[in-house]
Amino acid sequence: MRQTRWTKFVGCSTWVALFLALLVSSVAHAQAKDNKHQGPPAVPVRVAPVVEDTVSDQIALVGTTEAIARSTIAAEVSGLVEHFPVREGDFLEKGKVLAILKSTDLVLRLKAAVASREKARASLIFAEKELVRHTKLKDADSIAARKYDEALYQHQSLEQEVLRSEAEIELIRDNIKNKTVVAPFSGFVAKEHTQVGEWLPVGGPVVTLVDLVHIRITVDVPERYAVQLLQKDPVRILVASISNEPLLGKISAILPEEDTDTRTIPVRVSIANPGLKIRSGMEARATFTLGTKKNALLVPKDAIVTAGTNRLVFVVGSSVAQPVNVRVIGYYDSNVAIEGPIKPGDHVVIRGNERLQPGQLVQIIK
């Protein structure tokens, strides 16, 4: 009897364990299926609408960078080079010493000139006293006119002698100062023209200095476009060897003579050179804004994603982001004009698009 009850108990326990195992397996399968349907979590993004607006046509042309200031710095006085602390490629601030010329002879001449001036001053003091005394005698009619005139002319002569001595001293001091050649502007040393121990004549070259703080770009613009440009018009500059981010410049000059062979007009564009990375002779792509108008689709520049040589935007619909290939046709302040299978009112991702995948679920945030 006990064995029968034990057999029933064991059989019942087996069925209970089997039921629990099936229940756990069913729940796990349901959770896995639910997770499979959920997919990856939604990515938070910010969006902006595509708008249609009137913009000006643009033309992109290639030019060459050059330094606005390039100067061969010369010595104002002659002398033997005693100190030459700079080397080609050095960047120098304005006022930096380029060379020091020997000035021993000028120092000695200065001492002699100072001594001569002091002697003239002493003589002038004595002449002033004599002139005062002769003036009193003249007023009392106790001296001949010739004696008074001699005292007066002596006083005037010594006054001029003191002035001449002071001018000579000033000239010598200026020459001593000019024995130290300094940089007249900040820039790079492009070439050395002298060395220690060499004799520099007046006007002798010391270094060639190039100012790269500001850069000028000369672009040959076809005449049909050049006539639509104005001085100080903004120009977008891209130096691809430096960065993919364009720089903003402006037209500094539209030259008055046209090249009759190419029918182009040279246009000068000036830009700042942050970090002094742009060097003279680099290729630069200049985008000019013309006077003609047209309608275009505009998106914020942050919406553009670069994928190799392609440009694309992520368009959001039903909380899903899909990439759309576009062509950039112009830049307007913080917006970009594009062409592609996109329409006004569509929403494009402007934040978070760098980590999106095609068909990814997104969550729009403000």
C-alpha positions as CSV (number, residue, x, y, z in Angstrom):
1,M,0.0,0.0,0.0
2,R,2.8,2.4,0.9
3,Q,4.6,1.5,-2.3
4,T,1.5,2.3,-4.4
5,R,1.2,5.8,-2.7
6,W,4.9,6.4,-3.2
7,T,4.6,5.5,-6.9
8,K,1.6,7.9,-7.4
9,F,3.5,10.7,-5.6
10,V,6.6,10.2,-7.8
11,G,4.5,10.2,-10.9
12,C,2.6,13.3,-9.9
13,S,5.9,15.1,-9.1
14,T,7.3,14.2,-12.6
15,W,4.2,15.7,-14.3
16,V,4.5,18.9,-12.2
17,A,8.2,19.3,-13.1
18,L,7.5,18.7,-16.8
19,F,4.7,21.3,-16.7
20,L,7.0,23.9,-15.0
21,A,9.8,23.2,-17.6
22,L,7.3,23.7,-20.5
23,L,6.0,26.9,-18.9
24,V,9.5,28.4,-18.4
25,S,10.4,27.5,-22.0
26,S,7.3,29.1,-23.3
27,V,7.9,32.3,-21.4
28,A,11.6,32.5,-22.6
29,H,10.5,31.9,-26.2
30,A,7.9,34.7,-25.9
31,Q,10.4,37.1,-24.5
32,A,13.0,36.3,-27.2
33,K,10.3,36.8,-29.8
34,D,9.3,40.1,-28.3
35,N,12.9,41.3,-28.1
36,K,13.4,40.3,-31.8
37,H,10.4,42.5,-32.8
38,Q,11.6,45.4,-30.7
39,G,15.1,45.7,-32.4
40,P,17.7,48.3,-31.3
41,P,16.5,51.3,-29.2
42,A,15.5,54.5,-30.8
43,V,18.4,57.0,-31.3
44,P,17.7,60.5,-30.1
45,V,18.0,63.1,-32.9
46,R,17.2,66.7,-33.7
47,V,15.6,67.6,-37.0
48,A,15.0,70.6,-39.2
49,P,12.6,71.2,-42.1
50,V,13.7,71.4,-45.7
51,V,12.7,74.9,-47.0
52,E,12.5,76.3,-50.5
53,D,13.9,79.9,-50.9
54,T,15.4,82.2,-53.5
55,V,19.2,82.2,-53.7
56,S,21.9,83.6,-55.9
57,D,23.8,81.5,-58.4
58,Q,27.3,80.5,-57.5
59,I,30.5,79.8,-59.5
60,A,33.5,77.9,-58.1
61,L,37.0,78.6,-59.6
62,V,40.5,77.6,-58.7
63,G,43.1,80.2,-57.6
64,T,46.5,80.3,-56.0
65,T,47.4,81.5,-52.5
66,E,50.0,84.1,-51.9
67,A,51.3,86.3,-49.1
68,I,49.8,89.8,-49.0
69,A,53.2,91.2,-47.8
70,R,56.5,89.9,-49.0
71,S,59.5,92.1,-48.5
72,T,63.3,92.0,-48.7
73,I,64.4,93.7,-45.5
74,A,67.5,96.0,-46.1
75,A,70.0,97.7,-43.8
76,E,69.6,101.4,-43.5
77,V,73.3,101.9,-42.7
78,S,76.5,100.0,-43.6
79,G,78.5,97.8,-41.3
80,L,79.9,94.5,-40.4
81,V,77.4,91.8,-39.3
82,E,78.1,90.9,-35.7
83,H,74.9,89.0,-34.8
84,F,72.5,87.2,-37.1
85,P,70.1,85.2,-34.9
86,V,67.4,84.1,-37.5
87,R,67.2,81.2,-39.9
88,E,65.0,80.3,-42.9
89,G,61.6,79.1,-41.8
90,D,61.6,81.0,-38.5
91,F,58.4,82.9,-37.6
92,L,59.2,86.3,-36.3
93,E,57.0,88.8,-34.4
94,K,57.1,92.4,-35.4
95,G,60.2,94.1,-33.9
96,K,62.2,90.9,-33.6
97,V,66.0,91.4,-34.2
98,L,67.1,90.2,-37.6
99,A,70.8,91.4,-37.5
100,I,73.1,93.6,-35.5
101,L,75.9,95.5,-37.2
102,K,79.1,96.6,-35.6
103,S,78.8,100.2,-34.2
104,T,82.1,100.9,-32.4
105,D,83.0,103.8,-34.7
106,L,79.6,105.4,-34.2
107,V,79.8,105.1,-30.4
108,L,83.1,106.9,-30.5
109,R,81.8,109.6,-32.8
110,L,78.8,110.0,-30.5
111,K,81.2,110.7,-27.5
112,A,83.1,113.3,-29.6
113,A,79.9,115.0,-30.7
114,V,78.5,115.1,-27.1
115,A,81.8,116.7,-26.0
116,S,81.6,119.3,-28.8
117,R,78.1,120.2,-27.8
118,E,79.0,120.7,-24.1
119,K,81.9,123.0,-25.2
120,A,79.5,125.0,-27.3
121,R,77.0,125.2,-24.5
122,A,79.7,126.5,-22.1
123,S,80.8,129.1,-24.7
124,L,77.2,130.1,-25.2
125,I,76.7,130.7,-21.5
126,F,79.8,133.1,-21.5
127,A,78.5,134.8,-24.6
128,E,75.1,135.4,-23.0
129,K,76.7,137.1,-20.1
130,E,78.9,139.2,-22.4
131,L,75.8,140.2,-24.5
132,V,73.9,141.3,-21.4
133,R,76.9,143.4,-20.3
134,H,77.3,145.0,-23.7
135,T,73.6,145.7,-23.9
136,K,73.7,147.7,-20.7
137,L,76.8,149.6,-21.9
138,K,75.0,150.3,-25.2
139,D,71.9,151.6,-23.5
140,A,74.2,153.9,-21.4
141,D,75.9,155.0,-24.6
142,S,79.2,153.8,-23.1
143,I,80.3,151.4,-25.8
144,A,80.9,151.5,-29.5
145,A,78.2,149.9,-31.7
146,R,80.8,147.6,-33.2
147,K,81.6,146.0,-29.9
148,Y,78.0,145.4,-29.2
149,D,77.5,143.9,-32.7
150,E,80.4,141.6,-32.1
151,A,78.9,140.3,-28.8
152,L,75.5,139.8,-30.5
153,Y,76.9,137.9,-33.5
154,Q,79.1,135.7,-31.2
155,H,76.0,134.8,-29.2
156,Q,74.0,133.9,-32.2
157,S,76.8,131.9,-33.7
158,L,77.2,129.8,-30.6
159,E,73.4,129.2,-30.5
160,Q,73.6,127.8,-34.0
161,E,76.7,125.7,-33.0
162,V,74.8,124.1,-30.1
163,L,71.8,123.3,-32.5
164,R,74.2,121.8,-35.0
165,S,75.9,119.7,-32.4
166,E,72.5,118.4,-31.1
167,A,71.5,117.5,-34.7
168,E,74.7,115.6,-35.2
169,I,74.2,113.7,-31.9
170,E,70.6,112.9,-33.0
171,L,71.9,111.6,-36.4
172,I,74.6,109.5,-34.8
173,R,72.1,108.0,-32.3
174,D,69.7,107.2,-35.1
175,N,72.5,105.5,-37.1
176,I,73.4,103.5,-34.0
177,K,69.8,102.5,-33.6
178,N,69.7,101.4,-37.3
179,K,72.7,99.1,-36.7
180,T,70.1,96.8,-35.2
181,V,67.8,95.6,-38.1
182,V,64.4,94.5,-36.9
183,A,61.3,92.9,-38.5
184,P,58.9,95.6,-39.7
185,F,56.0,93.1,-39.6
186,S,55.3,89.6,-38.3
187,G,56.1,86.9,-40.8
188,F,58.3,83.9,-41.9
189,V,61.9,84.2,-43.0
190,A,61.8,83.0,-46.6
191,K,65.4,83.6,-47.4
192,E,68.7,84.6,-45.7
193,H,70.8,87.2,-47.5
194,T,73.8,87.6,-45.1
195,Q,75.7,85.9,-42.4
196,V,78.0,86.9,-39.4
197,G,81.2,88.5,-40.6
198,E,79.8,89.8,-43.9
199,W,79.9,93.5,-44.8
200,L,76.5,95.1,-45.5
201,P,76.4,98.3,-47.6
202,V,73.6,100.8,-47.2
203,G,70.5,99.1,-48.6
204,G,72.1,95.7,-48.4
205,P,69.5,92.8,-48.1
206,V,69.3,91.0,-44.8
207,V,66.3,88.6,-45.1
208,T,63.2,88.1,-47.2
209,L,60.2,88.2,-44.9
210,V,56.8,86.8,-45.8
211,D,53.6,87.8,-43.9
212,L,51.2,84.9,-43.8
213,V,48.8,86.3,-41.2
214,H,46.6,87.3,-44.2
215,I,46.5,85.5,-47.5
216,R,45.6,86.8,-50.9
217,I,44.1,84.5,-53.6
218,T,44.2,85.6,-57.2
219,V,41.4,84.0,-59.3
220,D,41.0,84.4,-63.1
221,V,37.2,84.9,-63.4
222,P,35.5,84.7,-66.9
223,E,34.3,88.2,-67.9
224,R,30.6,87.2,-68.0
225,Y,30.8,86.4,-64.3
226,A,33.3,89.0,-63.2
227,V,30.9,91.8,-64.3
228,Q,28.5,90.5,-61.6
229,L,31.0,90.8,-58.8
230,L,31.5,93.8,-56.5
231,Q,34.4,94.7,-54.2
232,K,34.0,93.4,-50.6
233,D,31.6,90.7,-51.7
234,P,31.9,87.6,-49.5
235,V,33.7,84.6,-51.0
236,R,33.9,81.1,-49.7
237,I,37.4,79.6,-49.8
238,L,38.4,75.9,-49.6
239,V,42.0,74.9,-49.3
240,A,41.6,71.1,-49.5
241,S,45.1,70.3,-48.4
242,I,44.5,72.1,-45.1
243,S,40.9,71.3,-44.2
244,N,37.5,70.4,-45.6
245,E,35.9,73.3,-43.8
246,P,35.6,76.4,-46.0
247,L,36.9,79.8,-44.9
248,L,35.1,83.1,-45.4
249,G,37.0,85.8,-47.4
250,K,36.1,88.9,-49.3
251,I,36.9,90.4,-52.7
252,S,39.7,92.9,-52.1
253,A,40.2,94.0,-55.7
254,I,38.9,93.5,-59.2
255,L,41.8,94.3,-61.5
256,P,41.0,96.7,-64.3
257,E,42.8,94.8,-67.2
258,E,41.4,91.7,-68.8
259,D,43.5,88.9,-70.3
260,T,42.4,89.1,-74.0
261,D,43.6,85.5,-74.6
262,T,41.5,83.8,-72.0
263,R,38.8,86.6,-71.6
264,T,39.2,86.5,-67.9
265,I,39.6,89.2,-65.3
266,P,41.9,88.7,-62.2
267,V,40.0,89.0,-59.0
268,R,41.9,89.3,-55.7
269,V,40.3,87.7,-52.6
270,S,41.7,88.2,-49.1
271,I,41.3,85.8,-46.1
272,A,42.6,85.4,-42.6
273,N,45.0,82.6,-42.0
274,P,44.1,80.9,-38.7
275,G,47.0,78.9,-37.3
276,L,49.2,80.1,-40.2
277,K,48.6,76.8,-42.0
278,I,48.0,78.2,-45.4
279,R,51.3,78.8,-47.3
280,S,52.1,80.8,-50.4
281,G,51.5,78.9,-53.6
282,M,48.7,76.5,-52.4
283,E,45.7,75.6,-54.5
284,A,42.5,77.2,-53.3
285,R,38.9,76.8,-54.5
286,A,36.9,80.1,-54.5
287,T,33.1,80.1,-54.6
288,F,31.7,83.4,-55.8
289,T,28.0,84.4,-55.3
290,L,26.6,86.0,-58.5
291,G,23.7,88.4,-59.0
292,T,21.3,86.0,-60.8
293,K,18.6,84.4,-58.6
294,K,16.9,81.0,-58.5
295,N,14.8,78.8,-56.3
296,A,16.6,76.1,-54.3
297,L,16.0,73.7,-51.4
298,L,17.9,74.7,-48.3
299,V,18.9,72.6,-45.3
300,P,21.2,73.4,-42.4
301,K,24.8,72.6,-43.1
302,D,24.8,70.2,-40.1
303,A,22.4,68.0,-42.1
304,I,25.0,67.1,-44.7
305,V,26.8,63.8,-44.1
306,T,29.9,63.0,-46.1
307,A,30.3,59.4,-47.3
308,G,33.4,59.2,-49.4
309,T,32.7,61.3,-52.4
310,N,29.0,61.3,-51.8
311,R,26.8,63.7,-49.8
312,L,23.6,62.6,-48.1
313,V,21.0,63.6,-45.6
314,F,18.9,61.4,-43.3
315,V,15.2,62.1,-43.9
316,V,12.8,61.1,-41.0
317,G,9.4,59.6,-41.6
318,S,7.3,57.6,-39.2
319,S,10.1,57.8,-36.7
320,V,12.5,56.0,-39.1
321,A,15.6,57.7,-40.7
322,Q,16.5,56.9,-44.3
323,P,19.6,58.2,-46.1
324,V,19.0,60.2,-49.3
325,N,21.8,61.1,-51.7
326,V,22.0,64.8,-52.6
327,R,24.2,67.2,-54.5
328,V,25.4,70.4,-52.9
329,I,25.0,73.3,-55.2
330,G,25.8,76.3,-52.9
331,Y,26.5,77.6,-49.4
332,Y,24.5,80.4,-47.9
333,D,25.5,81.4,-44.4
334,S,24.5,78.5,-42.2
335,N,22.4,76.8,-44.9
336,V,23.3,74.6,-47.9
337,A,21.4,74.5,-51.2
338,I,20.9,70.9,-52.4
339,E,19.4,68.9,-55.2
340,G,18.0,65.4,-54.9
341,P,14.9,63.3,-54.2
342,I,13.7,65.5,-51.4
343,K,10.9,68.1,-51.1
344,P,10.0,71.1,-49.0
345,G,8.6,70.2,-45.6
346,D,10.6,67.0,-45.2
347,H,12.5,66.8,-42.0
348,V,16.2,66.0,-42.0
349,V,18.5,65.1,-39.1
350,I,20.9,67.8,-37.9
351,R,22.1,66.3,-34.7
352,G,22.9,62.6,-34.2
353,N,23.1,61.8,-37.9
354,E,26.8,60.7,-37.7
355,R,25.7,57.4,-35.9
356,L,22.6,56.6,-37.9
357,Q,22.1,53.5,-40.0
358,P,19.5,53.1,-42.9
359,G,16.1,52.3,-41.5
360,Q,17.0,53.1,-37.9
361,L,14.4,54.0,-35.4
362,V,14.8,57.6,-34.1
363,Q,13.4,59.7,-31.3
364,I,13.0,63.4,-32.1
365,I,14.1,65.7,-29.4
366,K,13.9,69.5,-29.1
